[in-house]
């Protein structure tokens, strides 16, 4: 073999190794990259779900199941039929995953009591796995509002809830099928973050942490504000960004965090026209779903808060103020999720949306544009 041929052989070998390295890195990047998810909570029945276009929805979370004794249970025969129809949507949308969900606001009355015993936690976990298998669901989302802190009026809570919640998560992960999805809905307050969850213990065991980054103002508020702000403002520190950055600072992986959007409107009354009603003393009025708000929105003038990156509206005749998400704020939340490498975006809830050209469509469009 000539020296020239040997050199050529070495060059060829080096080039081949470089090419394999490039291919390997590219494949590794594809494996480690994670598509942003679109997660929809759904509190409707099995017939209404067919009226929505679920194209682009990755997870549909059926809301809600409750405890019966120590077990997760379907409330009645009608709910059982509805659940089967909802899970049947996977035939039309092959990429769709359907999760069961425990609790909701007011739906976890006995959670603190049941999860305080080894027997209660075991029975709950095993009953959950049985339901997942029976209905061919894809996992469970826990919406206990809230462990270790006050939530729904009259529901019991205690400091031990925090560790008991961890044990419930461990048992579910132990018994659930390996490919089943395990997630939970997380409050967006510092009170929840500091007291309700052992983040270091729980985070490695779950797939998603669905941040309820809404209800920042509401029935207990004495002034107006943004109930689902993306960014904090001088007058309002509570915002999705504040919560998410706090969790990331605690070591929660960004890709497990799902930012939340609200498909409903909160209104306040007796609001001064100063600053078009924003950050003014007020009395909570009522909430609207997106469909019902369409019937009254003509009486409002609409505005945008550039700092909070959130819309609001004011009815100067009736002195009413409204706070909500709209297509622009949802697109900004999607972009935020992409910029901060979050796992995706979720919303409460699909039945509040218009059947056509609603906020879900805007969310799907924003996600496609962000790819």
C-alpha positions, 0 to 999 in steps of 0.5 A: 500500500502506497503512502498516498493511499494510506493517507487517503484511507486515513482521511476517509476514515476521519470523514466517516467518523465525522459523518457518523458523529453528525448523524448520531448528534442529529438523532440524539437531538430528535430523541431529546426534543419534545413536542409541545403538548396541547392539553384540554380539560373537558367537563362535558358529556359523551355526546357533546365532545363530538361537536368539537374538532380535536385536531391538534389536541394531545391530551383530553382530561375527563373532569371529574371522577371522585372518591367513593370510599377509598376508591376512584369511582365513576359517579353514575351509569351516565358518566360511564357511558360518557367516558366510553364515548369520550375515549372512543374519540381516539378512533377519530384522532389516533394521536389523542390521549384521554386521561381520567381526573380526580377532584376539581374545585369542590371535588376532593372532599375526602382526599385528606382523610383517605390519603392519610392511611396506607390502606386508603392510598393503596386502594385508591391507587389500585382502583385507579389502575383498574379503571384505566385498564377497564376503560382503556384510558391513557392515565390519570391527572390529580386535581386535589385542591389543595393538599396541606392548605385551605381550598374549597370551603369546609374541606379538611386539610392538614400538613401531612397531606404534602407527604401523603400526596407524594406517597399517592404519586409513588403508588400510582407510578408503581402500579400503573402501566409503564406507558401511562401518563401521570400528571397533576394540576398545580395551584399557581400561588406561593402558598401552594408551591411552598406547602402542598408538594414535595417537588424534589420527590414528586417531579421525577415521578410525573409526566406533566405539571399542569399549572392553573395560572388563572383565577389570580383575581376573583370572588375574594378580590377587592379590586380588579386585575388580570385573572390569567396574566402572563407577566407580572405588573407593578400592581399585580405580582401574580402571573404565570411567569412568576409561578413558572420561574419559581418552580424552575428555580426549585429544580422542576424541569421546564419540559414538565411544566404546562402553562395554563390558559382560561376559557372563561371570563371574570367580571367585576361591578361598581368599577371606576372608569380610571385606567379603564377599570384596571386595578380599581376597587371593585366587587366581584360580579360573575364569571362567563364562559366564552360562549355566553360572554359573546352575548354581552361583549358588545357593551364593552370596550376592549384594551390591552395591558402590554406589561401583563401581556393580557387583555381586559374590557370595561363597560363604562355605562354599567361600570363593569370590568372583564378579565380573560384570555383571548387569541392574542394572549394565548398566542403569547403563552404558546410563544412563552412556552416555546421560549422557555422550553416548557412542555406545552399549554393546557386550558380549563375547559373545553365546554366553555369554548365555541364549537367553531372558531373558538379559543381552541382553534386559536391555540392550535394555530399558535402551536403550529406557527411556533413549530 
